[in-house]
Amino acid sequence: MNLGFIKKTIMAFVVSIFLGMSVFLFFRKFDGSGAENTADVKLISLAIWLGFYLLVLAIEYGVRFLTRIGKK
């Protein structure tokens, strides 16, 4: 099996999880503690989720960069 296809499939899966969770965070009416979500709270939740996702991407591309340097 082609390794590039596997990478693209996994990346598409991760992006779909990110988008699905973003939609969930934006459209839910109450958070986990039972407090009502206002527009400001929704935007803060999305910003935190985006920050976490960017951290995961930074780690992924950092590892990919370091493994390519190690091969040379």
Biotite code that builds the C-alpha atoms (Angstrom):
import biotite.structure as struc

atoms = struc.array([
    struc.Atom([0.000, 0.000, 0.000], chain_id="A", res_id=1, res_name="MET", atom_name="CA", element="C"),
    struc.Atom([1.198, 3.494, -0.802], chain_id="A", res_id=2, res_name="ASN", atom_name="CA", element="C"),
    struc.Atom([2.527, 5.340, 2.247], chain_id="A", res_id=3, res_name="LEU", atom_name="CA", element="C"),
    struc.Atom([1.454, 8.739, 0.862], chain_id="A", res_id=4, res_name="GLY", atom_name="CA", element="C"),
    struc.Atom([-2.127, 7.522, 0.613], chain_id="A", res_id=5, res_name="PHE", atom_name="CA", element="C"),
    struc.Atom([-2.075, 6.437, 4.261], chain_id="A", res_id=6, res_name="ILE", atom_name="CA", element="C"),
    struc.Atom([-0.709, 9.832, 5.368], chain_id="A", res_id=7, res_name="LYS", atom_name="CA", element="C"),
    struc.Atom([-3.371, 11.691, 3.399], chain_id="A", res_id=8, res_name="LYS", atom_name="CA", element="C"),
    struc.Atom([-6.114, 9.445, 4.773], chain_id="A", res_id=9, res_name="THR", atom_name="CA", element="C"),
    struc.Atom([-5.000, 9.995, 8.358], chain_id="A", res_id=10, res_name="ILE", atom_name="CA", element="C"),
    struc.Atom([-4.714, 13.746, 7.790], chain_id="A", res_id=11, res_name="MET", atom_name="CA", element="C"),
    struc.Atom([-8.234, 13.844, 6.299], chain_id="A", res_id=12, res_name="ALA", atom_name="CA", element="C"),
    struc.Atom([-9.490, 11.909, 9.337], chain_id="A", res_id=13, res_name="PHE", atom_name="CA", element="C"),
    struc.Atom([-7.844, 14.375, 11.734], chain_id="A", res_id=14, res_name="VAL", atom_name="CA", element="C"),
    struc.Atom([-9.256, 17.378, 9.854], chain_id="A", res_id=15, res_name="VAL", atom_name="CA", element="C"),
    struc.Atom([-12.740, 15.841, 9.867], chain_id="A", res_id=16, res_name="SER", atom_name="CA", element="C"),
    struc.Atom([-12.516, 15.300, 13.640], chain_id="A", res_id=17, res_name="ILE", atom_name="CA", element="C"),
    struc.Atom([-11.404, 18.925, 14.049], chain_id="A", res_id=18, res_name="PHE", atom_name="CA", element="C"),
    struc.Atom([-14.262, 20.258, 11.931], chain_id="A", res_id=19, res_name="LEU", atom_name="CA", element="C"),
    struc.Atom([-16.847, 18.013, 13.592], chain_id="A", res_id=20, res_name="GLY", atom_name="CA", element="C"),
    struc.Atom([-15.755, 19.037, 17.067], chain_id="A", res_id=21, res_name="MET", atom_name="CA", element="C"),
    struc.Atom([-15.727, 22.709, 16.027], chain_id="A", res_id=22, res_name="SER", atom_name="CA", element="C"),
    struc.Atom([-19.323, 22.464, 14.824], chain_id="A", res_id=23, res_name="VAL", atom_name="CA", element="C"),
    struc.Atom([-20.286, 20.709, 18.054], chain_id="A", res_id=24, res_name="PHE", atom_name="CA", element="C"),
    struc.Atom([-18.618, 23.396, 20.199], chain_id="A", res_id=25, res_name="LEU", atom_name="CA", element="C"),
    struc.Atom([-20.267, 26.188, 18.255], chain_id="A", res_id=26, res_name="PHE", atom_name="CA", element="C"),
    struc.Atom([-23.826, 24.863, 18.232], chain_id="A", res_id=27, res_name="PHE", atom_name="CA", element="C"),
    struc.Atom([-24.189, 23.439, 21.726], chain_id="A", res_id=28, res_name="ARG", atom_name="CA", element="C"),
    struc.Atom([-26.415, 25.476, 24.020], chain_id="A", res_id=29, res_name="LYS", atom_name="CA", element="C"),
    struc.Atom([-24.904, 24.469, 27.386], chain_id="A", res_id=30, res_name="PHE", atom_name="CA", element="C"),
    struc.Atom([-21.375, 23.558, 28.342], chain_id="A", res_id=31, res_name="ASP", atom_name="CA", element="C"),
    struc.Atom([-20.293, 20.639, 30.541], chain_id="A", res_id=32, res_name="GLY", atom_name="CA", element="C"),
    struc.Atom([-21.064, 22.456, 33.780], chain_id="A", res_id=33, res_name="SER", atom_name="CA", element="C"),
    struc.Atom([-24.582, 23.383, 32.681], chain_id="A", res_id=34, res_name="GLY", atom_name="CA", element="C"),
    struc.Atom([-23.862, 27.055, 32.056], chain_id="A", res_id=35, res_name="ALA", atom_name="CA", element="C"),
    struc.Atom([-25.431, 28.608, 28.997], chain_id="A", res_id=36, res_name="GLU", atom_name="CA", element="C"),
    struc.Atom([-23.032, 29.333, 26.131], chain_id="A", res_id=37, res_name="ASN", atom_name="CA", element="C"),
    struc.Atom([-23.032, 32.910, 24.948], chain_id="A", res_id=38, res_name="THR", atom_name="CA", element="C"),
    struc.Atom([-21.373, 34.051, 21.726], chain_id="A", res_id=39, res_name="ALA", atom_name="CA", element="C"),
    struc.Atom([-18.253, 35.103, 23.636], chain_id="A", res_id=40, res_name="ASP", atom_name="CA", element="C"),
    struc.Atom([-17.947, 31.761, 25.396], chain_id="A", res_id=41, res_name="VAL", atom_name="CA", element="C"),
    struc.Atom([-18.410, 29.928, 22.098], chain_id="A", res_id=42, res_name="LYS", atom_name="CA", element="C"),
    struc.Atom([-15.615, 31.937, 20.491], chain_id="A", res_id=43, res_name="LEU", atom_name="CA", element="C"),
    struc.Atom([-13.322, 31.285, 23.446], chain_id="A", res_id=44, res_name="ILE", atom_name="CA", element="C"),
    struc.Atom([-14.068, 27.558, 23.242], chain_id="A", res_id=45, res_name="SER", atom_name="CA", element="C"),
    struc.Atom([-13.302, 27.571, 19.526], chain_id="A", res_id=46, res_name="LEU", atom_name="CA", element="C"),
    struc.Atom([-10.065, 29.502, 20.103], chain_id="A", res_id=47, res_name="ALA", atom_name="CA", element="C"),
    struc.Atom([-8.897, 26.995, 22.718], chain_id="A", res_id=48, res_name="ILE", atom_name="CA", element="C"),
    struc.Atom([-9.819, 24.088, 20.423], chain_id="A", res_id=49, res_name="TRP", atom_name="CA", element="C"),
    struc.Atom([-7.953, 25.743, 17.523], chain_id="A", res_id=50, res_name="LEU", atom_name="CA", element="C"),
    struc.Atom([-4.901, 26.277, 19.737], chain_id="A", res_id=51, res_name="GLY", atom_name="CA", element="C"),
    struc.Atom([-4.897, 22.612, 20.712], chain_id="A", res_id=52, res_name="PHE", atom_name="CA", element="C"),
    struc.Atom([-5.229, 21.565, 17.071], chain_id="A", res_id=53, res_name="TYR", atom_name="CA", element="C"),
    struc.Atom([-2.365, 23.865, 16.037], chain_id="A", res_id=54, res_name="LEU", atom_name="CA", element="C"),
    struc.Atom([-0.210, 22.381, 18.798], chain_id="A", res_id=55, res_name="LEU", atom_name="CA", element="C"),
    struc.Atom([-0.908, 18.877, 17.480], chain_id="A", res_id=56, res_name="VAL", atom_name="CA", element="C"),
    struc.Atom([-0.052, 20.003, 13.942], chain_id="A", res_id=57, res_name="LEU", atom_name="CA", element="C"),
    struc.Atom([3.162, 21.664, 15.128], chain_id="A", res_id=58, res_name="ALA", atom_name="CA", element="C"),
    struc.Atom([4.239, 18.460, 16.861], chain_id="A", res_id=59, res_name="ILE", atom_name="CA", element="C"),
    struc.Atom([3.355, 16.386, 13.802], chain_id="A", res_id=60, res_name="GLU", atom_name="CA", element="C"),
    struc.Atom([5.279, 18.581, 11.379], chain_id="A", res_id=61, res_name="TYR", atom_name="CA", element="C"),
    struc.Atom([8.154, 18.966, 13.849], chain_id="A", res_id=62, res_name="GLY", atom_name="CA", element="C"),
    struc.Atom([8.557, 15.206, 14.066], chain_id="A", res_id=63, res_name="VAL", atom_name="CA", element="C"),
    struc.Atom([8.306, 14.932, 10.275], chain_id="A", res_id=64, res_name="ARG", atom_name="CA", element="C"),
    struc.Atom([10.980, 17.629, 9.887], chain_id="A", res_id=65, res_name="PHE", atom_name="CA", element="C"),
    struc.Atom([13.305, 15.978, 12.393], chain_id="A", res_id=66, res_name="LEU", atom_name="CA", element="C"),
    struc.Atom([12.950, 12.546, 10.787], chain_id="A", res_id=67, res_name="THR", atom_name="CA", element="C"),
    struc.Atom([13.802, 13.990, 7.352], chain_id="A", res_id=68, res_name="ARG", atom_name="CA", element="C"),
    struc.Atom([16.902, 15.654, 8.784], chain_id="A", res_id=69, res_name="ILE", atom_name="CA", element="C"),
    struc.Atom([17.909, 12.364, 10.379], chain_id="A", res_id=70, res_name="GLY", atom_name="CA", element="C"),
    struc.Atom([17.680, 10.541, 7.035], chain_id="A", res_id=71, res_name="LYS", atom_name="CA", element="C"),
    struc.Atom([20.184, 12.902, 5.377], chain_id="A", res_id=72, res_name="LYS", atom_name="CA", element="C"),
])
